[in-house]
């Protein structure tokens, strides 16, 4: 006997930052929709529930990282993992969506059935192993872009003979004792620069070993200006201003880095030189690429540099020759003694949480598809994926994407359409992926699994919050590319809404 699916108007995959945000927007703007959030884990949080390594925190300021409809409640600029999890739980409770979350659901397959005009999702309960089936009119993927099961672990000669703890931050041992231990953190990204000062207080010494440097900038740990403004202005005003200010600053830094890369490079390096001990070797902090070719690492109140000043941490740059029983040997011949090795070596990219996507039983090659306005997937009916910014706080894009989805659903209801579909009829696809603006190692490794970029908008990502906001929140839904259907009509009688493509004009400025 086939298990009958539980039916909903909208199915959301993932109860992390994007999924909770999307559900709250639906509750606010489409209150009549019956929704379900399907989550593989046993609690809310997604990334922020998965990662539990010491010191885990945001790498974006919380005023712009928090939801636009519910300002971050504190003045700490870079919040820690537990605080972010609490914020997500409180948000879910405030908007009464906790009851809509189905936990411990491992999804294997999502299939669009054209005859029924429905998505059918199949999976199992991760605890009992029993099958789970769901159906829905609209599907929203909020799974992020990396593999939650395993992080990227490069093959390093001799790793198998190391006698100490060999750890990837994605799978941090709950009871790891690192008191008075010699620790080597392999990596140079946000995870590495977070781990080093967090471990340095108790460890004997922490060495960050990198193949090549990243840009590291220090930001205030506490928003002093907002604290002063709160003394005589309403809280809502202060937090709205702080969000606006920080978004503008971030956008200016990114645009300036692209327009005047040499100037911004010198500015960033000047700040690092000022934070480091006198005569410290700047070779370890001088990248061979321009700012924002890869993400910039932010540290609160110089904590990373303070650990170096205190002699509790250091940085070495070089390639690993081999790992011995108690050490790492570099190709230069230098040896680093280690009781614990932490491989902060990055992520494995994955789309849709590894779930197979099909239309009428035919598998969809996601890595050959474009994204429409970076929200809908080309050629796939009634499906959206929420994909945040890589050059700004993730939530900025996740918020406006979710609001666009709400606009789209309300438009379809108003005009009694059942199906929306974005199709590239001009052959706009390029070889580059939707994350091609970054040349980070994890992007290069996973480029082949991601959707493609298009030659022009709406198939090309703008990565521009101001323009995306205008287009997604204010431009007409009808644009001559997105088509609408009623499932009662045969395929050849598809209703296509055509109008002047105003959004393309806006995107070409």
Beta strands, then each sheet from edge to edge (+ up, - down):
strand 1: 6-13
strand 2: 35-38
strand 3: 101-102
strand 4: 105-113
strand 5: 118-125
strand 6: 131-141
strand 7: 165-167
strand 8: 182-186
strand 9: 205-210
strand 10: 216-219
strand 11: 297-300
strand 12: 313-317
strand 13: 320-323
strand 14: 327-330
strand 15: 335-337
strand 16: 340-343
strand 17: 356-359
strand 18: 362-363
strand 19: 371-372
strand 20: 376-377
strand 21: 383-385
strand 22: 419-422
strand 23: 429-433
strand 24: 452-454
strand 25: 482-485
sheet 1: 3+ 2+ 1+ 6+ 5- 4+ 17+ 18-
sheet 2: 3+ 2+ 1+ 6+ 21+
sheet 3: 7+ 16+ 8+ 9+ 12+
sheet 4: 10+ 11+
sheet 5: 13+ 14- 15+
sheet 6: 19+ 20-
sheet 7: 22+ 25-
sheet 8: 23+ 24-
end
